[in-house]
Amino acid sequence: MKDNANDPKSIKYVECSYILKLSNGGWAQRVKFRGKNAYGGMVLNEYAFLISGDGNSAVVVSAGSMGEFSKALSSTGVSIVGSYNHEGKKVD
């Protein structure tokens, strides 16, 4: 995200969701952060990242708002089959 920011040094992470394991073998995570826009004002952004991985590597294949994420999941029949914290431990 910092690579695409107007001011990478201004990026401050506000919140990250648990890492979600999906029924299609992929993963998802929501990230909320603040950063400066092109006019220098601080703005709040929230994105959901859909990640495909083989266990050894992962690539971000899609990113969008939480609304787009929810719509994508419900339209494809993909469901959440597990939630994990930042240490990789399963949470209920």
N, C-alpha and C positions, 0 to 999 in steps of 0.2 A: 504494500500500500504506500509505503514511503517513497518508492521509486516513481509513483505517479502523482504525488502530492504537489500542490503549488509551493508549499514551504515544508519540506520533509522534517525539519527540526521542530515544527509546530505540532506534529502529530502526538496526541496523548490518548492512550487507550482507556476507555471508560469502563467497558464491560465485555467479557467474552463468555459465551454460553458453554455448556458442556459440549464435548465432541460427540456427535451423534452417529451411531452406526446405522446404515440404511439397509433395507431388505434387498437392494440390488447390488450389495457388496461395496458401495461407496460410503463416503463419510460426509458430514456437514457440520458447520460451525457458524454461529452468529457472532459478529464483532461490532461493537459500538465504539466510535472514536470521535475526537474533536480535532479539527485542523483549520488552518487559515485558507480562506477561499481566494480567488484571484484579486479581490478588492482589499484583502488584508483582514477581513472580519473572521472571527472564529465561528465555525459551523459544526453542528453535530450530525454525524452520518452513521448509518447502520446498514450493514451488509451481511448477507448469508452466503457462504462459500460452499459449493458442492465439489467434493474432492473424490477422485477415483484413485485407487491405490492397489498395489499388489503385495503390500506388506513390507516391501523394501524401499519404495519410493511413492510419492504422491504428487499429483499435478492438479492445480486448480483448473477445473474445466468450466466453471460458471460462477458468476458472482452477481448478485442483485439485491434488491430490497427484501425485507422479511415477507412482504405481501407477495412478491414474485416467487419467493422460495416456497411459501405455503401453497400457492396455486400450482406450482410445478409438481410438488409432492402429491397433492390430491388428484391431479389430472393424470398422473402416470401410474398410480396405484402403489408407489413406493412408500413404505412405512418405516418408522423408526423402530429398530430392534434392540437397541442398547444405548446407554449414555455413559460417557467416561469423563473423568476429571482431567486436569492438565498433567497429572502423573500417570495417566493410563489406567487408573483403577475404576472399575465399574461402579456406577452409582444407581440407586433406585429412584 
